[in-house]
Amino acid sequence: MRRHHERGADKNAALNMVSLMDIFTILVFFLLVSAASSDILPTPKNIKLPRSTAEVMPRENLVIIVGENKILLQGKEMSDMKSVIDSNNKIIMPLYDGLIEMVKSKDAAEEKKDMVDQGVTILGDKEIPYAVLKKIMLTCSAAKFVNISFAVNRIPAKNG
């Protein structure tokens, strides 16, 4: 019995690292997958969003990016800023056609209704002229997208 206890009391005990490495690998994959499905809109580097203390998180919508030189719908160029500013038309026709095409690309009528109810999010630089924003909003409403949101950087509200 004494020999058995002496054998178990080995001073150079080894730690099995295989199961520990498996746990860390699973943890890393979990964190990568969790980080990939975040609710943050990708913001181009040349666009500086306005700041807001908004409490309600926006829903996932179609995204209109308004840059210095062009207007994008879901990453596809719709119009350039110079032609929008110079135009006397209240509706930006290429953007209107793009929004209508988004609705038409859906198969079922229910999915079309969901997309229109879903709305659009305008992601634009804080220095964009109001006249351009007004034309974009009028274009969205003409295409029956009435839920219009603006992307902003959230700052904590001051209590006091």
Buried (B, 14 or more C-beta within 10 A) or exposed (E): EEEEEEEEEEEEEEEEEEEEEEEEEEEEEEEEEEEEEEEEBEEEEEBEBEEEEBEEEBEEBBBBBBBEEBBBBEEEBBBBBEEBEEEEEEBBEBBBBBBBEBBEEBEEEEEBEEBBEBBBBBBBBEEBEEEBBEBBBBBBEBBBBEBBBBBBEEEEEEEE
